[in-house]
Structures are given as structure tokens and as C-alpha cells.
């Protein structure tokens, strides 16, 4: 797991994501989710590649239900790209690293 990936909770989501000056790719996931585990290495690599230009934040939906409900997470993995505190793009399901990079770009 990359040290560049931030793990956010219900308590610090607003500070970690909505108040960020740089784009934030949020991965809503759960430890029991196979596809979530499949994309984790790509997210780690992207967090390193984009360090200083964008953030990668993971939110465990089992531990942070109010944030998951707020963003209508019904299927995981679900990735939301935030810019200026607003959702700019959504990706549901496991996709490759290049597609994830396109979301950020």
C-alpha cells in the first residue's frame, strides 16, 4: 500500500476531500470486495504518479456509512473525482490504471 494513499473517515472526509486545493480521486471500497482489491495496486501507483498534483483517497464503506450514503454508493468499487469540492466524474466497477488516470486528467 502506498504512503500517498489517504484513508478518510466520515469525520475527516470534508477536510481530506472537499477542502482540497487539488483534484481528489475517492475510492469507495470494502475489505471483502474482490474488484476493489483488483484495482488497489493501480490506485497506489496513481497516488505516487500524481503526488503533489492530485490525491487518492480511500473510504471504507463499512466503517463510514454516512459518507457512502451521502454520495449514493450502491455498488463498489465506486470512484468519484472531486475538484473544488464538487463531483466532476464517476466510475463504477473495476477498470484499468489508464482509465483511472483519464478520470484524473
ZIRASUL-V256990 format. One line per field, one symbol per residue. phi: phi as a letter, one per 30 degrees, with the letter a starting at -180 (. if undefined). psi: psi as a letter, one per 20 degrees, with the letter a starting at -180 (. if undefined). burial: 1 if it has 24 or more other ideal C-beta (glycine too) atoms within 12 Angstrom, else 0. A space follows every 50 residues. Layout:
phi = ???
psi = ???
burial = ???
//
This chain:
phi = .ddddcccbedceeddcdcddcebcccdbbdddeeddddedddddddddc ejcaccbcbdddcbdddddechdcbbdbcbccbhicdcabbcjdbdeddd ddedd
psi = pqiippoqrhhjggghghjpirqpopoprqhioghghhighhhgghhggj pihqqpppoohhimhhgghhjloipqqppppppkjqphqppprprrghhh hhgg.
burial = 00001111000010011101001111111100100100110111011011 00011111111001001100101001111111000010001001101001 10110
//
